[in-house]
């Protein structure tokens, strides 16, 4: 094998070695989007792609800038805002998006969104009345 061929193979391995990783991380992100209301954790996610949970954590953070848990929470909060806007109660919304306790849902919602779920819902109703 020529030196040129060796160098070409080395470059190819560097460039294309990430394809499998990227595909795995994308599939895991899609899995989170489609199953956000279920009990998801690193063990479950790593089993979907047969990958170490610690490796998954590093890869997900590398490609998406946040951990799978942070992404899951953002997804749940995004969906909860939609449900609250459509008139679903805070309790129903909490459980529909995968949270296990109303207290943790409400405090997380307030910390991330800046207002309680009930305040958010009331604001959305008053905005809809004005439109």
C-alpha positions in Angstrom: 0.0 0.0 0.0 1.4 3.4 -1.0 1.9 6.2 1.5 -0.7 8.2 -0.3 -3.2 5.4 0.1 -2.4 5.1 3.8 -2.9 8.8 4.4 -6.1 8.8 2.4 -7.4 5.9 4.5 -6.4 7.7 7.7 -8.2 10.8 6.7 -11.3 8.8 5.6 -11.4 7.1 9.0 -11.3 10.4 10.8 -13.9 12.0 8.6 -16.4 9.1 8.4 -15.9 7.6 11.8 -18.6 9.9 13.2 -21.4 8.8 10.9 -22.4 6.0 13.2 -22.2 8.2 16.2 -24.3 10.9 14.6 -26.9 8.5 13.4 -27.2 7.0 16.9 -27.5 10.4 18.6 -30.2 11.4 16.0 -32.1 8.2 16.6 -32.0 8.8 20.4 -33.2 12.4 20.0 -36.1 11.2 17.9 -36.8 8.5 20.4 -37.0 11.2 23.1 -39.3 13.3 21.0 -41.7 10.3 20.4 -41.6 8.9 23.9 -41.2 12.0 26.1 -44.2 11.2 28.2 -42.8 7.8 29.3 -40.2 7.1 32.1 -37.0 7.8 30.2 -33.5 7.7 31.7 -30.0 7.0 30.4 -30.4 3.2 30.9 -33.5 3.1 28.6 -32.0 5.5 26.0 -28.7 3.6 25.9 -30.5 0.3 25.4 -32.3 1.6 22.4 -29.0 2.0 20.6 -26.9 -0.6 22.5 -24.4 2.1 23.5 -22.9 2.8 26.9 -24.9 5.4 28.8 -21.8 7.4 29.6 -20.8 7.4 26.0 -24.3 8.4 25.0 -24.2 11.3 27.5 -21.0 12.6 26.0 -22.1 12.2 22.4 -25.5 13.8 23.0 -24.0 16.8 24.8 -21.3 17.1 22.0 -23.9 17.2 19.2 -26.8 19.0 20.9 -25.2 21.1 23.5 -27.2 19.6 26.4 -27.7 16.3 28.1 -30.5 13.9 27.1 -32.2 14.8 30.4 -32.1 18.5 29.7 -33.5 17.9 26.2 -36.2 15.7 27.7 -37.2 18.4 30.2 -37.3 21.0 27.5 -39.4 18.8 25.3 -41.8 18.1 28.2 -42.1 21.8 29.0 -42.7 22.7 25.4 -45.5 20.2 25.2 -46.9 21.3 28.5 -47.2 24.9 27.3 -49.3 23.6 24.3 -51.6 21.6 26.6 -52.1 24.4 29.0 -52.8 26.8 26.2 -55.5 24.4 25.0 -57.2 24.4 28.3 -55.9 21.1 29.8 -55.7 21.3 33.6 -52.3 21.7 35.3 -52.7 18.2 36.9 -53.6 16.5 33.6 -50.8 18.3 31.8 -48.3 17.3 34.5 -49.0 13.6 34.0 -49.6 13.8 30.3 -46.1 15.0 29.6 -44.4 12.5 31.9 -43.8 14.3 35.2 -44.5 12.2 38.3 -45.4 14.9 40.7 -47.3 18.2 40.4 -44.9 19.9 42.8 -41.8 19.1 40.8 -43.6 20.0 37.5 -44.8 23.3 38.9 -41.5 24.4 40.4 -39.6 23.3 37.3 -42.1 25.1 35.0 -41.8 28.3 37.1 -38.0 28.1 37.1 -37.7 27.6 33.4 -40.7 29.6 32.0 -40.8 32.3 34.7 -44.3 31.8 35.9 -46.3 29.0 37.4 -48.3 26.7 35.1 -51.6 28.2 36.3 -50.3 31.8 35.7 -49.2 30.8 32.3 -52.5 29.2 31.5 -54.5 32.3 32.7 -52.3 34.6 30.6 -52.9 32.4 27.5 -56.7 32.5 28.1 -56.7 36.3 28.5 -54.7 36.7 25.4 -57.1 34.5 23.5 -60.0 36.5 24.7 -58.4 39.7 23.3 -57.9 38.2 19.9 
